[in-house]
Structure formats: C-alpha cells, structure tokens
Amino acid sequence: MTELYPPTEPYEHGLLDVGDGNHMYWEVYGNPDGKPAAVVHGGPGSGKSTGLRRYFDPERYRVVLFDQRGCGRSTPHASDPDTDMSVNTTEHLIADMELLREHLGIERWLLLGGSWGSTLILAYAQRHPHRVSEIVLCGVTTTRRSEIDWLYGGVGRFFPEEWERFRANAQTDDDDLVAAYARLMESKDAAVREKATQDWCAWEDTVLSLEPNGEKNVFSDRPQPDAVALVRICTHYFSNGAWLEEGALLRDAGRLAGIPGVLIHGQLDLSGPLEVAWKLARAWPGAELVPVADAGHTGSDAMRAEWRRALDRFAQR
C-alpha cells in the first residue's frame, strides 16, 4: 500500500464572502511558510475530501482545501430548493478561486484535482496562467458535451438493463436525459428530487462498477443532503455544457505552456476514457501523461502512488 503522510488538522479556516449571497468554506493545512497548493474537488458538487491532504508533505506544503458553491460547508447549500443556481456556474467558480487566492495572500499555487476538478483547474489556469505553479490532474475530463453524452448515453451499451432503467426514470421523451434530470432536481416536490437523486447515483455507481480496484457505491453511499446537492449541481452544470465552448479547454491548452503538468489517468476508466488525457497531453507543452494500467475513475493503489510521486517531486521546485 502507498504510504501517505500522517493526517494533520487545519491551522486556519473560514467562510469567504464570494458574492451573490454565497460564502465559500475553506481550510489550510501544513506549513504556513510552505509551497502553496490547492485541492480542487470533483463532482461538480462533491465537496472537499480532507483525505487528499495526506498526499502533501506537511513540512513542505501549505495546502488549501475548499468547498465549491452549493456543497460541503459552503452556503447556501444546493440541497435547499430555494438556493439560486443561476449564480453557480464555471465562471463563478473561477472567480471564487481567485478571491480565495487573494484572501490568503498567495502569489502562485500548485493545483491538484480530478474528474470535474480537472475541468475547473484547466479553465482557471487558462484564464490565470501566471497564478499557477504546477498542475496535477487525475481522471482527466474537460466536460465537453461529447464527454457528457458518453457518460450519460454512449457507455450505456455496456449496461443495457441499467441504462434502460436510467432512461425510463428520466420521465422524458427526448434524448437529453441530463436536462430531464436537471428539471426533476428543480421540482418543488422533495420526493421527486430524492427519487431523481437515487436514480442518478445508481447510474453513476453502475458505470464505476467494473473497476477492479475502485471504491464501491461512491455516489449512493453519500448522506442524503450531500447527494441531493451533488446531483442538483451535476445536472445543472452538465445540462449547460459547463458554460464552456465545445473543445475550448483542449483548443487553448497552449496557454498552459510553462506550467509543468502531470496527467494521471486510469486505463480502465470507463466513465472518462483515456483519450481525453491523451489529447490534452499532446496539446499542452510540458505535460506528462501517466497511464495507470490497473485503475479506473476511482483510482487504485498504483494511481495513489503516482499522485504522491508527482507532489513530492513538485515540492522541490
């Protein structure tokens, strides 16, 4: 098993007013004088994972964890049907990260993230490349509509029975199941929202179910309010293509020239095939692609070893 650094407690935390009635929860771990780094969580809407702090040497890193709008300990919470989702977009999250960086007095920071977190990191870094020292991405996605269509459509050919159930539960006659689930998550009826949450999480877990070394039921085992927030935010973002021009993050990867990057991706990732990471590595000067043979989207011990290896290497820069 990959040996991780011992757990530490945050030495600083708070709620940052990011506007629009939103307050973003953040924590800082490690050495106050260490190399600044931030962990950008996935989902969107999954909330921070404090376990990721253990990949960073607490003697050499100053590690920032935060909850994106609408989830975790940030307020208001997306599980509340009255929470305004119109002020929760990719542009808002990029601006929130900049506000947090300025609030903490950080000049440049390393960014670590996976899945949706990789999309947000790429969008942020392409907007503010001079604020990013290095990037480590795991389970690389760029949230193109083609990727969304694969995860909630194309991959169904591997799970025809479960796919038919997921489609039927969307309660729609058209092919845009993500938009249909987004509408269900905006229902004023709590039972409708909870049923849609269960159906969405069951599908997500189905797609991950073939991974030999991954976690089981990572969506369905979430506490109900967190699961509702996750699905509401996911469907909100994905039904809008994350407000990104199709292919823009791959097209503009040249803006990351000069930023060292490590792209760690499981070759068994069915929800986000390796092709995306491969294309990004070709378009990003200075990026290193690290395929992991035994890992899917939720990782493996070999993948965790690559995370730590990359972060230990960058700690010396």
LUMMARKE-463136 format. One record per residue (C-alpha): residue in three letters; residue number from 0; x, y, z. Coordinates in pm, 1 decimal, decimal comma. Each point is the difference from the previous one (the first is absolute). Example, Ala and Ser with C-alpha at 12.3 -4.5 7.8 and 13.67 -1.06 7.14 Angstrom:
{"ala"; 0; {1230,0; -450,0; 780,0}} {"ser"; 1; {137,0; 344,0; -66,0}} 
# end
This chain:
{"met"; 0; {0,0; 0,0; 0,0}} {"thr"; 1; {116,5; 351,1; -76,9}} {"glu"; 2; {117,6; 171,5; 315,8}} {"leu"; 3; {-162,1; 338,9; 47,4}} {"tyr"; 4; {98,2; 283,7; 228,1}} {"pro"; 5; {-158,6; -0,2; 347,5}} {"pro"; 6; {-327,8; 190,1; 37,5}} {"thr"; 7; {20,1; 356,1; 125,7}} {"glu"; 8; {-254,9; 250,1; 122,2}} {"pro"; 9; {-68,4; 331,5; -174,5}} {"tyr"; 10; {181,2; 292,7; 156,8}} {"glu"; 11; {-236,4; 248,3; -163,4}} {"his"; 12; {-353,5; -9,4; -141,4}} {"gly"; 13; {-285,5; 228,9; -82,6}} {"leu"; 14; {-295,4; 99,4; -215,1}} {"leu"; 15; {81,9; 239,0; -283,4}} {"asp"; 16; {-270,3; 229,5; -135,9}} {"val"; 17; {20,4; -55,2; -376,3}} {"gly"; 18; {-307,8; 202,9; -87,1}} {"asp"; 19; {-353,7; -84,3; -114,3}} {"gly"; 20; {-81,4; -101,7; 358,1}} {"asn"; 21; {253,6; -284,5; -16,3}} {"his"; 22; {269,4; -77,3; 258,0}} {"met"; 23; {276,4; -247,3; -86,7}} {"tyr"; 24; {141,3; -219,2; 276,0}} {"trp"; 25; {379,1; -49,3; -0,5}} {"glu"; 26; {272,0; -159,9; 212,8}} {"val"; 27; {381,2; 17,0; -2,9}} {"tyr"; 28; {233,6; -282,3; 106,3}} {"gly"; 29; {372,1; -55,8; 29,2}} {"asn"; 30; {278,8; 256,6; 22,4}} {"pro"; 31; {-108,6; 368,0; -10,0}} {"asp"; 32; {330,5; 75,8; -174,6}} {"gly"; 33; {-18,8; -300,4; -233,7}} {"lys"; 34; {-66,0; -22,9; -372,7}} {"pro"; 35; {-361,5; 107,1; -63,6}} {"ala"; 36; {-229,9; -264,3; -147,2}} {"ala"; 37; {-375,7; -34,6; -41,5}} {"val"; 38; {-216,2; -309,2; -39,6}} {"val"; 39; {-289,5; 52,1; -243,1}} {"his"; 40; {-272,0; -257,0; 60,4}} {"gly"; 41; {-208,5; -181,7; -255,8}} {"gly"; 42; {-368,5; -51,2; -53,3}} {"pro"; 43; {-75,4; 275,2; -63,2}} {"gly"; 44; {-150,8; 21,6; 344,8}} {"ser"; 45; {177,4; -283,9; 179,6}} {"gly"; 46; {164,4; 225,7; 260,1}} {"lys"; 47; {357,5; -14,5; 120,3}} {"ser"; 48; {168,8; -323,7; 108,2}} {"thr"; 49; {224,7; 58,3; 299,3}} {"gly"; 50; {175,6; -330,1; -70,2}} {"leu"; 51; {176,6; 159,1; -296,6}} {"arg"; 52; {207,7; 215,5; 235,0}} {"arg"; 53; {197,4; -313,3; 85,2}} {"tyr"; 54; {163,1; -7,7; -344,0}} {"phe"; 55; {180,0; 325,5; 82,4}} {"asp"; 56; {308,5; 14,8; 222,3}} {"pro"; 57; {-126,5; 220,0; 286,7}} {"glu"; 58; {351,2; 129,4; 59,4}} {"arg"; 59; {36,4; 126,6; -355,2}} {"tyr"; 60; {-351,3; 94,6; -109,3}} {"arg"; 61; {-264,7; 253,0; 100,5}} {"val"; 62; {-313,8; -182,7; -115,5}} {"val"; 63; {-333,7; 172,1; -62,7}} {"leu"; 64; {-323,9; -198,3; -12,8}} {"phe"; 65; {-333,2; 162,7; -80,6}} {"asp"; 66; {-361,6; -82,0; -79,8}} {"gln"; 67; {-130,2; 137,7; -328,5}} {"arg"; 68; {-329,8; 187,8; -6,5}} {"gly"; 69; {-303,5; -189,5; 121,0}} {"cys"; 70; {170,4; -296,9; 164,0}} {"gly"; 71; {191,9; -116,1; 305,3}} {"arg"; 72; {8,5; 269,8; 265,2}} {"ser"; 73; {-44,7; 285,4; -246,4}} {"thr"; 74; {-328,1; 188,8; 18,7}} {"pro"; 75; {-271,4; 0,3; -118,9}} {"his"; 76; {-17,2; -375,9; -61,1}} {"ala"; 77; {-137,6; -130,7; -329,5}} {"ser"; 78; {-212,8; -257,5; 185,2}} {"asp"; 79; {-222,8; 295,6; 94,9}} {"pro"; 80; {-242,0; 42,2; -292,9}} {"asp"; 81; {0,0; 376,8; 56,3}} {"thr"; 82; {373,2; 27,2; -71,9}} {"asp"; 83; {51,0; 206,7; -314,1}} {"met"; 84; {189,8; -209,7; -254,7}} {"ser"; 85; {27,6; 281,2; -254,4}} {"val"; 86; {298,3; 133,9; 195,6}} {"asn"; 87; {177,7; -337,1; 0,6}} {"thr"; 88; {192,0; -32,8; -327,4}} {"thr"; 89; {354,5; -73,7; -112,7}} {"glu"; 90; {67,8; 373,2; -24,8}} {"his"; 91; {-112,2; 48,3; 360,4}} {"leu"; 92; {229,2; -281,1; 119,5}} {"ile"; 93; {301,3; 142,2; -184,5}} {"ala"; 94; {-64,2; 338,5; 160,7}} {"asp"; 95; {-43,9; -163,4; 342,4}} {"met"; 96; {340,2; -169,4; -28,4}} {"glu"; 97; {161,8; 333,2; -80,3}} {"leu"; 98; {-169,5; 166,5; 297,0}} {"leu"; 99; {122,7; -277,8; 227,9}} {"arg"; 100; {355,2; 21,7; -133,4}} {"glu"; 101; {5,2; 374,6; 60,7}} {"his"; 102; {-161,8; -37,6; 342,7}} {"leu"; 103; {273,9; -242,3; 108,1}} {"gly"; 104; {278,2; 217,1; -142,4}} {"ile"; 105; {122,7; -266,5; -242,3}} {"glu"; 106; {194,7; 111,5; -307,7}} {"arg"; 107; {1,7; -333,7; -187,4}} {"trp"; 108; {-126,5; -344,3; 95,7}} {"leu"; 109; {23,5; -359,1; -113,5}} {"leu"; 110; {-340,4; -144,9; -91,4}} {"leu"; 111; {-104,3; -362,2; 55,8}} {"gly"; 112; {-334,0; -137,8; -112,3}} {"gly"; 113; {-181,6; -279,2; -175,2}} {"ser"; 114; {-310,5; -57,4; -211,1}} {"trp"; 115; {-201,4; 327,6; 0,5}} {"gly"; 116; {283,5; 146,8; 206,3}} {"ser"; 117; {229,8; -40,7; -299,4}} {"thr"; 118; {-244,0; 194,7; -219,5}} {"leu"; 119; {-18,6; 285,2; 249,8}} {"ile"; 120; {378,8; 4,2; 41,7}} {"leu"; 121; {51,7; 18,2; -376,6}} {"ala"; 122; {-255,7; 279,2; -34,7}} {"tyr"; 123; {155,7; 194,4; 288,0}} {"ala"; 124; {359,6; -53,0; -114,5}} {"gln"; 125; {-74,4; 102,8; -356,1}} {"arg"; 126; {-155,9; 320,2; 134,7}} {"his"; 127; {272,5; 66,2; 260,4}} {"pro"; 128; {314,1; -187,7; -111,0}} {"his"; 129; {230,7; 234,8; 190,1}} {"arg"; 130; {-168,0; -107,5; 325,4}} {"val"; 131; {70,8; -372,6; -43,7}} {"ser"; 132; {338,6; -159,4; 79,1}} {"glu"; 133; {-74,6; -365,5; -86,5}} {"ile"; 134; {-302,1; -219,5; -70,0}} {"val"; 135; {-73,9; -362,2; 91,7}} {"leu"; 136; {-315,8; -143,7; -156,4}} {"cys"; 137; {-157,1; -341,5; 63,6}} {"gly"; 138; {-288,3; -149,1; -198,1}} {"val"; 139; {27,7; 278,4; -257,4}} {"thr"; 140; {-318,2; 151,0; -140,7}} {"thr"; 141; {-71,2; 316,9; -195,9}} {"thr"; 142; {-382,6; -24,6; 27,8}} {"arg"; 143; {-58,8; 26,6; -373,1}} {"arg"; 144; {-354,1; -84,2; -99,9}} {"ser"; 145; {141,6; -304,0; -177,5}} {"glu"; 146; {138,8; -121,1; 334,1}} {"ile"; 147; {-333,0; 63,7; 172,6}} {"asp"; 148; {-184,0; -183,2; -278,1}} {"trp"; 149; {230,9; -297,5; 46,3}} {"leu"; 150; {-42,6; -21,4; 378,8}} {"tyr"; 151; {-378,5; 33,8; -6,4}} {"gly"; 152; {-61,4; -171,8; -333,1}} {"gly"; 153; {270,1; -178,1; -195,2}} {"val"; 154; {138,6; -201,6; 288,7}} {"gly"; 155; {-347,8; -146,0; 47,3}} {"arg"; 156; {83,5; -263,2; -261,7}} {"phe"; 157; {202,1; -175,2; 272,7}} {"phe"; 158; {-295,4; 3,2; 242,3}} {"pro"; 159; {-315,9; -27,4; -213,3}} {"glu"; 160; {-239,5; -97,1; 280,0}} {"glu"; 161; {120,8; 269,5; 239,6}} {"trp"; 162; {8,2; 252,8; -283,7}} {"glu"; 163; {-360,1; -74,1; -92,3}} {"arg"; 164; {-98,4; 54,8; 363,9}} {"phe"; 165; {197,6; 327,7; 19,7}} {"arg"; 166; {-169,0; 119,9; -318,7}} {"ala"; 167; {-349,6; -100,2; 113,7}} {"asn"; 168; {44,0; 176,2; 332,6}} {"ala"; 169; {86,4; 324,8; -180,4}} {"gln"; 170; {-368,2; 33,9; -90,1}} {"thr"; 171; {67,1; 154,6; -340,4}} {"asp"; 172; {-64,5; -78,9; -364,7}} {"asp"; 173; {310,0; 173,1; -132,9}} {"asp"; 174; {360,6; -115,2; 4,8}} {"asp"; 175; {138,4; 266,3; 236,9}} {"leu"; 176; {-12,9; -200,8; 320,9}} {"val"; 177; {229,8; 239,3; 186,8}} {"ala"; 178; {-235,5; 292,3; -63,4}} {"ala"; 179; {-292,9; -219,0; 105,2}} {"tyr"; 180; {166,7; -86,0; 329,9}} {"ala"; 181; {88,3; 367,6; 47,6}} {"arg"; 182; {-370,9; 82,6; -26,1}} {"leu"; 183; {-87,6; -271,4; 252,5}} {"met"; 184; {257,4; 142,1; 242,1}} {"glu"; 185; {-173,1; 339,0; -17,6}} {"ser"; 186; {-335,9; -147,0; 100,9}} {"lys"; 187; {-166,4; 150,6; 305,1}} {"asp"; 188; {-95,3; -353,2; 104,9}} {"ala"; 189; {268,7; -141,3; 230,9}} {"ala"; 190; {-97,9; -357,3; -89,2}} {"val"; 191; {62,8; 69,3; -369,8}} {"arg"; 192; {342,3; 147,8; 74,9}} {"glu"; 193; {95,9; -291,3; 224,8}} {"lys"; 194; {-113,2; -260,2; -254,1}} {"ala"; 195; {195,6; 172,6; -277,8}} {"thr"; 196; {304,0; 12,7; 229,0}} {"gln"; 197; {-19,5; -373,1; 67,8}} {"asp"; 198; {-40,9; -83,3; -369,4}} {"trp"; 199; {290,5; 223,9; -105,2}} {"cys"; 200; {231,6; -137,1; 268,7}} {"ala"; 201; {-93,5; -358,2; -90,7}} {"trp"; 202; {102,7; 65,7; -360,2}} {"glu"; 203; {329,5; 164,6; 98,9}} {"asp"; 204; {83,5; -297,8; 221,9}} {"thr"; 205; {-91,2; -240,4; -279,3}} {"val"; 206; {253,4; 160,0; -235,0}} {"leu"; 207; {268,5; -33,8; 268,2}} {"ser"; 208; {-97,2; -356,0; 93,7}} {"leu"; 209; {245,2; -178,6; -230,4}} {"glu"; 210; {308,8; 164,6; 150,2}} {"pro"; 211; {209,9; -274,1; 166,0}} {"asn"; 212; {168,2; 223,1; 257,5}} {"gly"; 213; {-246,5; 283,3; 40,1}} {"glu"; 214; {-238,4; 98,1; 275,8}} {"lys"; 215; {-353,6; -137,5; 0,9}} {"asn"; 216; {-319,0; 208,5; 23,6}} {"val"; 217; {192,7; 327,7; 15,3}} {"phe"; 218; {-313,0; 187,3; -105,9}} {"ser"; 219; {-278,5; -196,8; 166,7}} {"asp"; 220; {166,1; -12,3; 342,4}} {"arg"; 221; {4,8; 378,6; 42,3}} {"pro"; 222; {-219,5; 156,7; 270,2}} {"gln"; 223; {-331,3; 108,8; -152,0}} {"pro"; 224; {49,7; 382,3; 8,7}} {"asp"; 225; {347,1; -32,6; -153,7}} {"ala"; 226; {-126,8; -237,5; -269,4}} {"val"; 227; {-286,7; 234,6; -89,1}} {"ala"; 228; {239,1; 294,0; -26,2}} {"leu"; 229; {243,1; -203,4; -210,3}} {"val"; 230; {-262,6; -112,2; -250,7}} {"arg"; 231; {-163,1; 341,6; -18,9}} {"ile"; 232; {335,4; 166,1; -70,8}} {"cys"; 233; {114,5; -272,0; -241,4}} {"thr"; 234; {-316,8; 14,8; -208,3}} {"his"; 235; {5,8; 381,6; 6,3}} {"tyr"; 236; {357,1; 9,7; -132,8}} {"phe"; 237; {-19,7; -287,2; -244,4}} {"ser"; 238; {-331,5; 107,4; -155,5}} {"asn"; 239; {172,0; 329,6; -78,6}} {"gly"; 240; {325,2; -149,1; -128,5}} {"ala"; 241; {166,7; 168,2; 299,3}} {"trp"; 242; {-42,7; 326,4; -195,4}} {"leu"; 243; {315,5; -89,3; -195,7}} {"glu"; 244; {39,1; 22,0; -375,6}} {"glu"; 245; {24,7; -355,1; -131,5}} {"gly"; 246; {363,9; -106,6; -5,6}} {"ala"; 247; {129,3; 335,6; 127,4}} {"leu"; 248; {212,4; -144,9; 281,6}} {"leu"; 249; {180,2; -229,5; -244,0}} {"arg"; 250; {24,7; 270,9; -265,6}} {"asp"; 251; {151,7; 251,8; 242,0}} {"ala"; 252; {232,8; -238,1; 183,2}} {"gly"; 253; {294,0; 189,8; -148,0}} {"arg"; 254; {-71,3; 271,6; 255,8}} {"leu"; 255; {140,8; -241,0; 260,0}} {"ala"; 256; {346,4; 2,4; -160,9}} {"gly"; 257; {255,2; 49,1; 276,5}} {"ile"; 258; {-217,5; -164,7; 266,2}} {"pro"; 259; {125,8; -352,4; 75,7}} {"gly"; 260; {-284,2; -249,5; 3,6}} {"val"; 261; {-49,3; -365,5; 83,0}} {"leu"; 262; {-309,6; -172,2; -137,7}} {"ile"; 263; {-68,6; -322,0; 190,2}} {"his"; 264; {-274,8; -209,1; -157,1}} {"gly"; 265; {-129,7; -352,8; 45,4}} {"gln"; 266; {0,1; -208,6; -315,2}} {"leu"; 267; {-316,0; -174,7; 126,3}} {"asp"; 268; {-192,1; 326,7; 43,3}} {"leu"; 269; {-331,5; -71,9; -170,8}} {"ser"; 270; {-171,2; 321,9; 106,5}} {"gly"; 271; {283,1; 218,3; -129,6}} {"pro"; 272; {209,8; -190,4; -257,0}} {"leu"; 273; {375,8; 55,4; -25,6}} {"glu"; 274; {-41,7; 173,1; -335,4}} {"val"; 275; {-76,9; 333,9; 166,4}} {"ala"; 276; {320,6; 0,1; 205,3}} {"trp"; 277; {196,9; -112,1; -305,4}} {"lys"; 278; {-134,3; 286,1; -211,5}} {"leu"; 279; {70,5; 250,9; 277,0}} {"ala"; 280; {357,7; -122,3; 40,8}} {"arg"; 281; {58,9; 51,0; -373,6}} {"ala"; 282; {-142,7; 354,0; 10,0}} {"trp"; 283; {171,4; 117,5; 322,1}} {"pro"; 284; {372,2; 70,1; -38,9}} {"gly"; 285; {183,8; -147,4; 298,8}} {"ala"; 286; {-275,6; -234,7; 117,4}} {"glu"; 287; {83,8; -358,0; 96,4}} {"leu"; 288; {-259,2; -274,1; -48,2}} {"val"; 289; {13,0; -285,1; 253,7}} {"pro"; 290; {-240,9; -283,5; -92,5}} {"val"; 291; {-73,1; -240,7; 287,0}} {"ala"; 292; {-75,8; -351,2; -121,4}} {"asp"; 293; {-207,5; -127,5; 293,2}} {"ala"; 294; {-203,6; 312,7; 74,9}} {"gly"; 295; {-339,7; 132,7; -97,9}} {"his"; 296; {-161,4; 332,5; 86,8}} {"thr"; 297; {15,8; -57,6; 376,1}} {"gly"; 298; {365,0; -98,4; -4,7}} {"ser"; 299; {218,4; -274,8; 139,9}} {"asp"; 300; {299,1; -26,9; 228,0}} {"ala"; 301; {226,1; 37,9; -303,2}} {"met"; 302; {-179,3; 321,7; -91,0}} {"arg"; 303; {29,1; 132,6; 354,7}} {"ala"; 304; {374,6; -69,1; -14,7}} {"glu"; 305; {20,6; 215,1; -314,4}} {"trp"; 306; {-182,9; 285,1; 174,3}} {"arg"; 307; {246,0; 0,2; 284,2}} {"arg"; 308; {298,9; -37,1; -233,9}} {"ala"; 309; {-104,1; 305,1; -201,0}} {"leu"; 310; {-64,2; 212,0; 308,1}} {"asp"; 311; {327,8; -99,9; 164,9}} {"arg"; 312; {183,9; 95,3; -318,8}} {"phe"; 313; {-171,8; 337,1; -29,7}} {"ala"; 314; {63,1; 75,4; 369,1}} {"gln"; 315; {364,9; 45,6; -91,3}} {"arg"; 316; {-64,5; 268,3; -261,2}} 
# end
